[in-house]
Amino acid sequence: PIIIMLLLDFFDNKIADRQEIERGTKVPILGELSYNTGVTNNIVHSKSRSSIAEQFRLIRSNIQFIGVNKTSKSIIVTSFMSGEGKSFVSINLASSLSAGDHKVLIIEMDLRKPKLAKYLGTQPQFGLTDYLVNDLPFDKIITVPESLPQVNIITCGPVPPNPTELIMHPRMKKLLDYAKENYHYLVIDSPPVGLVADVFLISEYVDITLFILRHQYSSKTTIKFVERLNSEQKLKNLNIVVNGIKESSGMGYGYGYGYGYGYGYGYGYGYG
């Protein structure tokens, strides 16, 4: 049995517990999200009293302590590869940030594999690529989805043949400047940083980077990748959010909840 357990451990290269992350990188873990089959259409209601809604509130609280003097905060959400939950986190973080009448805008910058319109059940006439290519005004590309009425959104629009070139377009900076002037929070749903360089092109315009690791899905080698990004200072205010924590894992992850949120910042919220 011991040999079998050792072999299973050798071949299992997925992240199993929080300690693995803390051993492999100095990047702080800003929050943890439980795996939740009860979430309808990927949206956690902002007034919900569920554990996952509370977890998003704790992430929101920790974000408010980063760059406390800023009147507006821009946050980029990324991951190493598809399937780790960056769009899910972007949507629900934006919803949580909108509490207290804060104006929040999500911009979908994953121009290769957009998902937000589908997640939010909306079909905007125009999106980000229309703005960049056709010089549309801001108000033509901003929509308010019925499923998230307190948040403004700019979806991808038609998928372009040249995503990286479009992200480097001069009008992109104009849009980001407009967002910072007119919204309390800007959330950017970006492409996976392990696959394309787009995130590095956008990162100079943002205040905070959230890197999504998914429990029992993301590879352990991704932790080394995150630490390299951190040591090379390629992304601003880099923080980790662990997504999809399975309660029954028995591997140091219970509810993904109660491990001293804000680890690395010296403030917790009494959940440990």
ABEGO torsion letter per residue (X at the ends): XAAAAAAAAAABABBABAAAAAAABABBBABBBBBBAABBGGBBBAABABAAAAAAAAAAAAAAABGAABABBBBBBBBABBGAGAAAAAAAAAAAAABGGBBBBBBBABAABBAAAAAAGBBBABBAAAAAAAGBBAAAABBBBAABAABBBBBAEBBBABAAAAAABAAAAAAAAAAAAABABBBBBBBBAAABAAAAAAAAABABBBBBBBBGABBAAAAAAAAAAAAAGABBGBBBBBBGBBAAAGAGBBAGBGAGBGBGAGBBAGAX
